[in-house]
């Protein structure tokens, strides 16, 4: 059984337990459930912003512990001060050491788009995402059927949540529907956890033009980020590059400044 299959199996058990402990009617009483959402799509397409979705992730199956004792408050604020366009909060606990409370804390201290990064397989999780303060949810094409994606994206839309559909192959692009807001190409193979940014480069031209596009994982240098942005990606989801440092916000600021310098260098060459 692959790691991805183990995660999905565990997630089914979690959802079953949560439905008993925290019924939907209880989730709907959350202060966040009817509060206005912030558009991730809008923030990613604003030219003056970096397009970087900075992620809070304590650990991963491929890398082990990244930053176990991170302060979500300080890190999320640090990311925003650094110039990130949005936050991604990993809420899976068994495999990534995240919690729903991480997103709740991030929401408390930041007015910016927040993506709930998890393995969503049930409409309960979409409702839960709204209840904990998320503005967008991630749907992974490789673990969901066409019908499941249409159903879950419909629930998300009804709750004013935006949807990223994450793909890994050209064939998975066939699962894109009109409810999807953003198409994300994950450079990490979720079966082997090997990353290759050429996956994004290869798939970019096959993504329908009307969708906002992001590249995820394996973006370790400003030069890679620059290459992907020049290709046309509106956003870049970056986590491990920041989280492996003691001050992720500071590392994010350095990264964004170096990315700006690459653009400035291009402008200077164009003027010569």
Order of alpha helices (4+ residues) and beta strands (2+ residues): alpha-alpha-alpha-beta-beta-beta-alpha-beta-alpha-beta-alpha-beta-alpha-beta-beta-alpha-beta-alpha-beta-alpha-alpha
